[in-house]
Amino acid sequence: MEYAAATQTNTRPATDAQKAPVLELRNVAISYFVRAGEMKVVPNISFKLGQGEALGLVGESGCGKSTVAFAVMQYLGTVGRITNGQVLFEGKDLAKFSPAELRAIRGRRISMVYQDPMSSLNPVIQIGKQLMEVPIIHFGQSETEAHARALQMLREVNLPDPETMMTRYPHQLSGGQQQRVVIAMALMAEPSLLVMDEPTTGLDVTVEAAVLDLVARLREKHNTAIIFISHNLGTVVRICDRIGVMYAGELVEEGPITEVFRNPRHPYTRGLLSCIPTLGADKNSRPLTAIPGQVPSILNRPKGCVFQPRCKFAQADRCSQDPLPTLEMSERHRVKCVRANELPEHEKLPQGLEAIALGKAPVDAEVVLQIAHLRKTYHQSTGMFGGAGYDVHAVDNIDLSANRGQTLAIVGESGCGKSTLAKVLTGIELGTEGMVTLSGKEISQIPVEDREARIKSAIQMVFQNPDSTLNPSHSIGYVMERAIRRLRGLGSREAEQEAGNLLRTVNLPVEFAQRMPRQLSGGQKQRVAIARALAGEPDLILADEPVSALDVSVQAAIINLLVDIQAKRGATLVFISHDLSVVRYLADYVAVMYLGQVMEYGNTEDVFAPPYHPYTEALLSAVPIADPDVHQRRIILEGAMPSPQNRPQGCPFATRCPRKVGAICDTTPPPVQTTAGGHRIACHIPMDDLKKVDEVVVA
């Protein structure tokens, strides 16, 4: 285990500007030719990328980031076409390459890492054989040489037991391990250019941090240029030298990371930064500012500035001029805005954990949810016909509570038991031991199908993917009205009226009742899912990663909506997430889970400041923060979470803990230490010693 006590300042070496660019886009226009005609997805984009330099492309979904990446790879398919300009790789126009020449450079000189690693891995071929294909095909190496090269790359990406890993199939690896294999495959030939399209979306915060550290280290070692596409501005700050902000196919602002984040000059860049929950603010101190409106349709682009309809600084006469000028703010900072030099000074929001005095959640409110000594154990048989096996303690002796109008956040890595706890609360699974009390009624042993209507109405759930809860064959109105009729027993006319009221509650037009799910954006579908959860007037809403896959602007709108609904209706919210910035903003109380147990619990202010449990400390150190001026200690957790089959006898975190006391951590379960304010930490390290730890994040 490695404990990096020194601060990390997010600085990177400057690129040698005298070298010829590895990649250059010159006035590139990209269109898709479909039945409706030509769709100009990217009307004009230009930028350069030097050797060893990393450029982050950010923006909302549909802004053209991935289209640019596919244009670089010449992967636009049969309907996509570069209609103007040049894509120059090492000074050569890729459009003039023959198919054979493109195959020769893809994977060797240019590589790509996709969001879903399984899209790059063959599920029926062992990992080792897939890695060996690269040196065999591109360098003509023998199988012995290729095998040695594959082993070397698996060691470089820090995968445990590389020899065994070579014999495994993709499904036998975790998501983070799959992504490391794909990165190893992409870097096998030491390419000049690496294109990464959302490579960490969906990963745990600790796995994401490990992957980002890996990319930064390999980039420095191989001097590889990187295009890093993400909607998470924090990951861009951690990886890139420069940032390019895209909107509706245009590069509206481009410049060095520090310069753009300290002094953003385009209103859209400022809008993105205002959407991000910072570690120094919460729902009681600063509402998030979502960008109003939506990205315009490709077929109906406004004249002049494409951001004009959503911009609070727009001046109709000046912003509608065409073509729009690009202003040079400095030698490498470009902005496509006529008012870039006139905008007021950008207000930088607090990032440090002690930047503000947090609002206190009410402590005397009615207890809605009480969880006492809850356990959920699964028995896994080792034989085909049952018999001997082992127990998996998915939830192990949990004690939590949540009051009316409060938000309880549950955080931790995948496999820690968060979703299993939610299943027990909803009755999908039954608790093995302990109690779950909802408004005074014990429900842990009542399956969902046997629960009375009042209990079903009182607990509702919002899932990460709204498509999983919306029938594509039914209109939004039908979905809403059916839930209202079943949960509240209203007639058809009353249900129709109430469906309209709920759509207005989540800030959607009543006319959306006539639409099908496919006609809604991701953010709109998530609003419908929240509206349906409100159909039964619930006392408790379980939200399982409801904003993790959304753009930052849509995420801000959904978070504000949840805060507003909670304030007006007094509902209790159990919020499951791995995004600690969102948790810090939204939650009143936080429970940190690891391998089925609660390692730390308390109000948000206490959990996000010393004393930390070592696991909480590591989670905070891994959060990508969208501020290059923040100092963040990096605490590197080596290894994966232990298998539930081989559960540690003592502290469940002992095998990865960078502050392990000694043998007692391996043999004895840790005591639960409690402060006067009710802050609980399960750890062998004395509370006085835990209090001496410095803060993880300092502005």
C-alpha positions in Angstrom: 0.0 0.0 0.0 1.2 3.5 -0.7 0.2 6.6 1.2 1.0 9.8 -0.7 1.1 12.4 2.0 2.5 15.2 -0.2 0.0 17.5 -1.9 -0.7 17.2 -5.5 -1.0 20.5 -7.3 -2.3 19.4 -10.7 0.6 20.9 -12.7 2.0 19.5 -15.8 5.1 20.1 -17.9 4.8 22.5 -20.8 4.8 21.1 -24.3 7.6 22.0 -26.6 5.8 24.4 -29.0 8.6 24.2 -31.5 7.8 20.5 -32.4 5.5 19.7 -35.3 2.0 18.8 -34.1 1.1 15.1 -33.8 -2.5 16.0 -34.8 -3.9 19.1 -36.5 -7.5 19.8 -37.5 -7.7 22.6 -40.1 -11.2 24.0 -40.6 -12.8 20.6 -40.4 -16.5 20.3 -41.2 -18.3 17.0 -40.5 -21.8 16.0 -41.7 -24.1 13.0 -41.6 -26.1 12.3 -44.7 -29.5 10.7 -43.7 -33.0 10.5 -45.1 -33.8 14.0 -43.9 -30.8 15.4 -45.7 -27.4 16.7 -44.7 -26.9 17.2 -41.0 -23.9 19.5 -40.3 -22.8 18.1 -36.9 -19.5 20.0 -36.8 -19.6 23.1 -39.0 -16.0 24.1 -38.4 -13.3 23.1 -35.9 -9.6 23.7 -35.8 -7.0 22.8 -33.2 -3.4 21.4 -32.8 -2.0 18.8 -30.5 1.7 18.5 -29.8 3.8 15.4 -28.8 3.1 14.4 -25.2 0.3 17.0 -24.9 -3.2 16.2 -23.6 -6.3 18.1 -24.7 -9.6 17.6 -22.9 -12.8 18.0 -24.9 -15.8 18.8 -22.8 -19.5 19.8 -23.4 -23.0 18.5 -23.2 -24.2 15.3 -25.0 -24.7 16.0 -28.7 -22.1 18.8 -28.9 -19.9 16.8 -31.3 -17.1 15.5 -29.0 -17.3 11.8 -30.1 -17.9 12.8 -33.7 -14.5 14.6 -33.7 -12.9 11.6 -32.2 -14.3 9.3 -34.9 -13.2 11.8 -37.5 -9.7 11.5 -36.2 -9.9 7.7 -36.4 -11.7 7.9 -39.8 -14.5 5.8 -38.3 -17.5 7.9 -39.4 -19.2 5.0 -41.2 -21.2 5.1 -44.4 -23.3 8.1 -43.5 -20.6 10.3 -42.0 -18.3 12.4 -44.0 -15.7 15.1 -43.6 -17.0 17.8 -46.0 -14.3 20.4 -45.6 -10.9 20.9 -44.1 -8.1 18.4 -43.2 -7.3 16.0 -40.4 -3.5 15.9 -40.4 -1.7 13.2 -38.5 2.1 13.8 -38.3 1.7 16.2 -41.2 -0.2 13.8 -43.4 -3.9 14.1 -44.5 -5.7 11.0 -43.2 -8.4 11.5 -45.9 -5.9 10.5 -48.5 -4.9 7.2 -46.8 -6.1 4.0 -48.4 -8.0 1.5 -46.3 -4.9 -0.6 -46.0 -2.8 2.4 -44.9 -5.5 3.3 -42.3 -5.5 -0.3 -40.9 -1.7 -0.1 -40.6 -1.7 3.0 -38.4 -4.8 2.2 -36.3 -3.7 0.4 -33.2 0.0 1.2 -34.0 0.3 5.0 -34.5 -3.3 6.0 -33.3 -5.2 4.1 -30.7 -8.6 4.6 -29.1 -10.1 3.7 -25.7 -13.9 3.6 -25.5 -16.3 4.3 -22.6 -17.4 0.6 -22.5 -14.3 -1.6 -22.4 -16.3 -4.7 -23.4 -16.9 -3.0 -26.8 -13.1 -3.5 -27.4 -12.7 -7.0 -25.9 -13.8 -10.3 -27.4 -15.8 -12.2 -24.8 -14.7 -15.7 -26.0 -10.9 -15.0 -26.3 -8.5 -15.0 -23.3 -7.1 -11.6 -22.4 -3.5 -12.7 -23.1 -4.3 -13.8 -26.7 -6.1 -10.5 -27.4 -3.1 -8.5 -26.2 -0.7 -10.6 -28.2 -2.5 -9.8 -31.4 -1.1 -6.2 -31.4 2.6 -7.0 -31.6 2.0 -10.0 -33.9 -0.1 -8.1 -36.4 1.7 -4.7 -36.3 5.3 -5.8 -35.6 5.4 -9.4 -36.9 6.6 -10.7 -33.6 6.6 -14.4 -32.7 4.1 -15.7 -30.1 6.9 -16.0 -27.5 7.9 -12.3 -28.0 4.3 -11.2 -28.1 3.5 -13.1 -24.9 6.5 -11.4 -23.1 5.3 -8.0 -24.4 1.7 -8.6 -23.2 3.0 -9.6 -19.7 5.1 -6.5 -19.6 2.1 -4.2 -20.4 -0.1 -5.9 -17.8 2.6 -5.1 -15.2 2.7 -1.5 -16.4 -1.0 -1.1 -15.9 -0.7 -2.5 -12.4 -2.9 -5.6 -12.8 -2.3 -8.2 -10.1 -0.9 -11.6 -11.0 -0.3 -10.9 -14.7 0.4 -14.5 -15.5 -3.0 -15.6 -14.3 -4.6 -12.5 -15.9 -3.4 -13.7 -19.3 -5.5 -16.8 -19.0 -8.7 -15.1 -18.0 -11.7 -14.1 -20.1 -13.1 -10.6 -20.0 -16.1 -11.5 -18.0 -13.8 -12.7 -15.2 -12.4 -9.2 -14.7 -13.9 -6.2 -12.9 -14.9 -3.1 -14.8 -11.7 -1.3 -13.7 -9.5 -4.3 -14.7 -11.2 -4.5 -18.1 -10.5 -0.8 -18.6 -6.8 -1.3 -17.7 -6.5 -4.2 -20.2 -8.0 -1.9 -22.9 -5.5 0.8 -22.0 -2.7 -1.7 -22.1 -3.9 -2.9 -25.5 -4.1 0.7 -26.8 -0.5 1.5 -25.6 1.0 -1.8 -26.6 2.5 -0.3 -29.8 3.5 3.0 -28.1 1.2 5.1 -30.4 1.9 8.8 -31.1 -1.8 9.6 -30.4 -4.3 8.1 -27.9 -8.0 9.0 -28.2 -10.0 8.4 -25.0 -13.8 8.7 -25.1 -15.3 8.8 -21.6 -12.9 6.1 -20.3 -13.8 6.4 -16.6 -17.6 6.9 -16.8 -19.4 4.3 -14.6 -16.2 3.4 -12.6 -15.9 3.7 -8.8 -14.2 6.9 -7.7 -11.2 4.9 -6.5 -10.9 2.9 -9.7 -11.4 6.1 -11.7 -8.5 7.7 -9.8 -6.3 4.7 -10.4 -7.1 4.7 -14.1 -6.4 8.5 -14.4 -3.1 8.1 -12.5 -2.2 5.2 -14.8 -2.9 7.3 -17.9 -0.9 10.2 -16.7 2.1 8.0 -15.8 2.0 6.1 -19.1 1.6 9.3 -21.0 4.8 10.7 -19.4 6.7 7.5 -20.0 5.7 7.0 -23.7 5.3 10.8 -24.5 1.9 10.0 -26.1 -0.4 12.8 -27.2 -3.9 12.4 -25.8 -7.4 13.6 -26.7 -9.4 13.0 -23.5 -13.2 13.3 -24.0 -15.3 13.7 -20.8 -18.3 15.4 -19.3 -16.5 15.4 -15.9 -14.4 18.5 -15.7 -12.6 17.2 -12.7 -11.1 14.3 -14.6 -10.0 16.8 -17.3 -8.2 18.9 -14.8 -6.4 15.9 -13.4 -5.2 14.6 -16.9 -4.9 17.5 -19.4 -2.7 20.5 -20.2 -5.4 22.2 -22.3 -9.2 22.2 -22.5 -11.5 22.6 -25.5 -15.1 23.5 -24.7 -17.5 22.3 -27.4 -21.0 23.4 -27.9 -23.3 22.4 -30.8 -20.3 21.2 -32.9 -18.2 24.4 -32.3 -15.1 24.9 -30.2 -16.3 27.9 -28.3 -13.3 28.2 -25.9 -9.8 26.6 -25.9 -6.8 27.3 -23.7 -4.5 26.0 -20.9 -6.3 24.4 -18.1 -5.2 26.9 -15.4 -6.1 29.9 -17.6 -9.6 28.7 -18.6 -10.6 27.5 -15.2 -9.3 30.7 -13.4 -10.7 33.1 -16.0 -13.3 31.5 -18.3 -14.4 34.0 -20.9 -17.2 32.2 -22.7 -20.6 32.2 -21.1 -21.0 28.5 -21.8 -17.8 27.6 -20.0 -19.0 29.6 -17.0 -22.3 27.8 -17.2 -20.7 24.4 -17.0 -18.6 25.4 -14.0 -21.7 26.8 -12.2 -23.4 23.4 -12.6 -20.8 21.5 -10.7 -21.4 20.8 -7.0 -18.2 21.9 -5.2 -16.8 20.4 -2.1 -17.1 23.7 -0.4 -20.9 24.3 -0.8 -24.1 22.5 0.0 -27.8 22.8 -0.8 -28.4 25.2 2.2 -25.8 27.7 1.0 -25.8 27.8 -2.8 -28.3 26.4 -5.3 -26.7 25.0 -8.4 -27.2 27.1 -11.5 -28.4 24.9 -14.4 -28.0 26.2 -17.9 -31.5 27.0 -19.2 -32.8 25.4 -22.3 -31.2 22.7 -24.5 -28.6 22.3 -27.2 -30.3 23.5 -30.4 -31.3 21.0 -33.1 -28.7 20.4 -35.8 -31.4 21.2 -38.4 -32.2 24.6 -36.8 -29.0 26.3 -35.8 -29.3 29.9 -34.8 -27.5 32.5 -36.8 -24.2 33.8 -35.4 -23.5 32.6 -31.9 -25.0 29.1 -31.5 -25.2 29.6 -27.7 -27.2 32.9 -28.0 -30.7 31.5 -27.1 -29.4 30.2 -23.7 -26.9 33.0 -22.9 -27.7 35.7 -20.3 -25.1 38.0 -21.7 -26.4 37.8 -25.3 -27.0 41.0 -27.3 -29.2 40.3 -30.3 -27.6 42.7 -32.7 -24.0 41.7 -32.0 -24.3 38.0 -31.2 -26.3 37.2 -34.4 -23.6 38.4 -36.7 -22.2 35.7 -39.1 -19.4 34.7 -39.2 -18.7 35.0 -35.5 -15.1 36.2 -34.7 -12.7 34.2 -32.5 -10.9 36.4 -30.0 -7.3 35.7 -28.8 -7.3 36.2 -25.0 -3.7 35.2 -24.8 -1.1 33.3 -26.9 -3.0 30.0 -26.5 -6.4 31.0 -25.2 -9.1 31.4 -27.9 -12.8 32.3 -27.3 -15.6 32.4 -29.8 -17.6 35.2 -28.3 -17.9 38.9 -29.3 -18.3 39.9 -25.6 -15.4 37.9 -24.2 -13.5 41.0 -23.1 -16.6 42.7 -21.7 -17.9 40.0 -19.3 -17.7 40.7 -15.6 -15.1 39.0 -13.5 -15.9 35.3 -13.0 -16.9 34.5 -9.4 -14.9 31.5 -8.3 -16.8 29.3 -5.9 -15.3 27.9 -2.7 -13.7 24.4 -3.0 -12.1 23.7 0.3 -13.9 21.6 2.8 -13.9 24.3 5.4 -14.8 27.1 2.9 -18.2 27.9 4.3 -20.4 27.2 7.4 -22.7 24.4 6.4 -26.4 24.6 7.1 -27.5 22.1 9.8 -30.2 19.5 9.1 -33.0 19.5 11.6 -32.3 16.9 14.3 -35.7 17.0 16.0 -37.8 15.8 13.0 -39.8 12.6 13.0 -37.8 9.4 12.4 -39.1 7.9 9.1 -36.6 5.2 8.6 -34.9 3.2 11.3 -32.5 0.3 10.5 -31.2 -1.8 13.5 -28.6 -4.6 13.3 -29.7 -5.4 9.8 -28.0 -8.4 8.1 -28.5 -9.9 4.6 -26.7 -13.1 4.0 -26.7 -15.2 0.8 -25.7 -18.8 0.7 -23.7 -19.8 -2.3 -23.5 -23.5 -3.1 -20.3 -24.9 -4.5 -21.9 -28.0 -6.0 -24.3 -28.4 -8.9 -27.1 -29.8 -6.8 -26.6 -27.7 -3.7 -25.0 -29.0 -0.5 -21.8 -27.5 1.0 -21.0 -23.9 0.2 -20.3 -20.6 1.9 -22.2 -17.5 3.1 -21.9 -14.1 1.6 -22.6 -11.3 4.1 -23.8 -8.6 1.7 -25.1 -6.4 4.5 -23.6 -6.9 7.9 -25.0 -5.4 11.1 -26.2 -2.0 9.8 -27.5 0.7 12.1 -28.8 3.8 10.4 -31.7 6.2 10.6 -33.2 9.1 8.6 -35.6 11.8 9.7 -38.4 13.4 7.7 -37.2 16.0 5.2 -33.6 14.8 5.5 -31.2 13.1 3.0 -29.2 10.1 4.0 -26.4 9.4 1.5 -24.8 5.9 1.2 -21.4 5.8 -0.4 -18.8 3.2 -1.2 -17.3 1.2 -4.0 -19.2 -1.4 -6.1 -19.8 -4.5 -4.1 -20.0 -2.7 -0.7 -23.7 -3.6 -0.2 -25.4 -0.3 -1.1 -27.8 -1.7 -3.7 -28.5 -4.8 -1.5 -29.5 -2.5 1.3 -31.9 -0.7 -1.1 -33.4 -4.1 -2.1 -34.1 -5.0 1.5 -35.7 -1.6 2.1 -38.0 -2.0 -1.0 -38.9 -5.7 -0.2 -37.2 -7.1 -3.2 -35.0 -9.0 -0.8 -35.8 -10.0 2.8 -33.4 -9.2 5.7 -31.7 -12.2 7.3 -31.5 -10.6 10.8 -32.4 -7.2 12.3 -35.1 -4.8 11.7 -36.2 -2.1 9.2 -38.9 0.2 10.6 -40.8 2.6 8.3 -42.8 5.2 10.2 -43.1 2.7 13.1 -43.9 -0.4 11.1 -41.4 -3.3 10.8 -41.0 -4.3 7.1 -37.7 -6.2 6.7 -39.5 -9.6 6.6 -42.4 -8.5 4.3 -41.7 -9.2 0.6 -42.9 -6.5 -1.8 -45.7 -8.6 -3.2 -47.2 -9.0 0.3 -46.9 -5.4 1.5 -50.1 -3.5 1.9 -50.8 -0.6 -0.5 -49.9 2.0 2.1 -46.3 0.6 2.5 -45.8 0.3 -1.2 -46.9 3.9 -1.7 -44.6 5.1 1.1 -41.4 3.7 -0.5 -40.6 4.6 -4.1 -37.4 4.3 -6.0 -35.5 6.3 -8.7 -33.0 4.3 -10.7 -29.8 5.3 -12.4 -31.1 4.4 -15.9 -34.7 5.8 -16.4 -35.1 3.6 -19.5 -35.2 0.6 -17.2 -38.4 1.9 -15.5 -40.2 3.3 -18.6 -42.0 1.0 -21.0 -41.0 2.1 -24.5 -44.5 1.0 -25.8 -46.5 3.2 -23.5 -46.9 7.0 -23.4 -45.6 9.0 -20.5 -49.2 9.8 -19.5 -50.1 6.1 -19.4 -47.1 5.3 -17.3 -47.9 8.1 -14.8 -51.6 7.4 -14.6 -51.2 3.7 -14.1 -48.9 4.3 -11.1 -51.3 6.8 -9.6 -54.3 4.5 -10.0 -52.5 1.5 -8.4 -50.8 3.4 -5.6 -53.6 5.8 -4.6 -56.7 4.2 -6.0 -57.9 7.2 -8.0 -60.2 7.0 -11.0 -59.1 7.6 -14.5 -60.1 11.3 -14.7 -58.5 12.1 -11.3 -55.4 10.1 -12.3 -55.0 12.1 -15.5 -55.3 15.4 -13.6 -52.8 14.3 -11.0 -50.3 13.1 -13.8 -50.4 16.7 -15.2 -49.8 18.1 -11.7 -46.8 15.8 -11.2 -45.3 16.7 -14.6 -45.5 20.4 -13.7 -43.9 19.5 -10.3 -40.8 18.2 -12.1 -40.9 21.2 -14.5 -42.1 19.4 -17.6 -45.0 20.6 -19.9 -48.3 18.7 -19.4 -48.1 18.0 -23.2 -45.3 15.5 -22.5 -48.0 13.1 -21.3 -48.7 12.4 -25.0 -45.1 11.6 -25.8 -43.3 8.2 -25.9 -40.1 7.7 -23.9 -38.0 7.7 -27.1 -39.1 11.3 -27.8 -37.5 12.5 -24.5 -33.9 13.4 -23.7 -32.1 11.6 -20.9 -32.7 14.4 -18.4 -36.4 14.6 -19.3 -36.8 10.8 -18.8 -35.1 11.1 -15.4 -37.6 13.8 -14.5 -40.5 11.5 -15.5 -39.0 8.7 -13.4 -38.9 11.1 -10.4 -42.5 12.2 -11.1 -43.6 8.6 -11.1 -41.8 8.0 -7.8 -43.9 10.9 -6.4 -47.2 9.2 -7.6 -47.7 7.4 -4.3 -46.9 10.5 -2.2 -44.0 8.6 -0.6 -42.5 9.1 2.8 -39.2 7.6 1.6 -37.6 8.0 -1.9 -34.6 5.7 -2.7 -32.4 7.2 -5.4 -29.8 4.8 -6.7 -27.2 6.7 -8.7 -29.9 9.0 -10.3 -27.5 11.6 -11.8 -24.2 9.7 -12.5 -24.8 9.2 -16.2 -26.1 12.8 -16.9 -24.4 15.8 -18.3 -23.4 18.4 -15.6 -26.1 20.8 -16.7 -28.8 18.2 -16.6 -27.4 16.8 -13.3 -27.6 20.3 -11.8 -31.3 20.6 -12.8 -32.1 17.2 -11.4 -30.3 17.9 -8.1 -32.1 21.2 -7.7 -35.4 19.4 -8.5 -34.8 16.8 -5.7 -33.9 19.6 -3.2 -37.1 21.5 -4.2 -39.4 18.5 -4.0 -37.9 17.5 -0.6 -38.4 21.0 0.8 -42.0 21.2 -0.4 -43.2 17.6 0.3 -41.0 16.8 3.3 -40.0 13.4 1.9 -37.0 11.6 3.2 -34.3 10.8 0.6 -31.9 7.9 0.7 -29.3 8.8 -1.9 -26.9 6.1 -3.2 -23.9 7.4 -5.0 -20.2 7.2 -5.6 -19.9 10.9 -6.5 -18.8 12.5 -3.2 -19.1 16.0 -4.6 -22.8 15.4 -5.2 -23.1 13.7 -1.8 -21.4 16.7 -0.1 -23.9 19.1 -1.7 -27.1 17.1 -1.2 -26.8 15.0 1.9 -27.6 15.8 5.6 -26.1 12.6 6.8 -23.6 10.2 5.2 -22.9 6.5 5.7 -19.7 5.1 4.2 -20.0 1.4 3.5 -17.3 -1.2 2.8 -17.8 -4.9 2.3 -21.3 -4.8 3.8 -20.4 -2.8 6.9 -20.7 0.9 7.8 -17.2 2.2 8.4 -18.2 5.8 9.2 -21.5 7.6 9.8 -22.4 11.1 10.8 -23.7 14.4 9.6 -22.1 15.6 6.3 -19.9 18.3 7.9 -18.3 15.8 10.3 -17.7 13.0 7.7 -16.1 15.4 5.2 -13.6 16.8 7.8 -11.1 15.1 10.1 -11.3 12.8 11.9 -11.7 10.5 8.8 -11.9 6.7 8.7 -8.9 5.7 6.5 -11.4 4.5 3.8 -13.3 7.7 3.8 -10.0 9.6 3.6 -9.0 7.5 0.5 -12.4 8.1 -1.2 -12.0 11.9 -0.7 -8.5 11.8 -2.1 -9.8 10.2 -5.3 -12.6 12.7 -6.1 -11.8 14.6 -9.3 -12.0 18.3 -8.5 -12.7 20.8 -11.3 -10.2 23.4 -9.9 -6.5 23.4 -10.8 -5.7 25.5 -7.7 -6.9 22.8 -5.3 -4.2 20.9 -3.4 -5.4 17.3 -2.9 -3.5 14.5 -1.1 -3.5 11.3 -3.1 -4.0 8.1 -1.1 -3.5 5.1 -3.4 -5.4 2.0 -2.5 -3.7 -1.1 -3.9 -5.6 -4.2 -4.7 -9.3 -4.9 -5.0 -12.0 -5.3 -2.4 -11.7 -8.8 -0.9 -14.1 -11.5 -2.1 -17.1 -12.0 0.2 -16.1 -15.7 0.2 -12.7 -14.8 1.8 -13.9 -12.2 4.2 -11.2 -10.7 6.5 -11.6 -11.9 10.1 -10.8 -8.5 11.6 -11.4 -5.1 10.0 -12.8 -5.6 6.5 -10.6 -2.8 5.2 -7.4 -4.2 6.7 -6.1 -5.7 3.4 -6.0 -2.3 1.7 -5.6 0.2 4.6 -2.6 2.5 4.2 -2.7 3.3 8.0 -3.0 -0.3 9.3 -2.0 -0.4 13.0 -0.8 -4.0 13.0 -2.0 -7.6 13.5 -5.0 -6.5 15.5 -6.5 -5.1 12.3 -6.4 -8.6 10.8 -7.7 -10.6 13.8 -10.1 -8.4 15.7 -13.2 -6.5 14.4 -12.7 -2.7 15.0 -14.5 -1.0 17.8 -17.1 1.7 16.9 -15.9 5.0 18.3 -18.5 7.8 18.7 -18.0 11.5 19.2 -20.3 13.7 21.3 -22.0 14.8 18.1 -22.9 11.2 17.1 -20.1 10.8 14.5 -19.2 7.1 14.4 -16.0 5.6 13.1 -15.2 1.8 13.1 -11.5 1.7 13.4 -8.7 0.5 15.7 -6.8 3.9 15.4 -7.8 6.0 18.5 -10.1 8.9 17.8 -7.5 11.4 19.1 -5.0 10.1 16.5 -7.6 10.2 13.7 -8.2 13.9 14.6 -4.6 14.7 13.9 -4.8 13.9 10.2 -4.6 16.8 7.9 -7.5 17.6 5.5 -7.5 15.8 2.2 -8.6 18.8 0.1 -7.3 22.3 0.7 -8.2 25.3 -1.5 
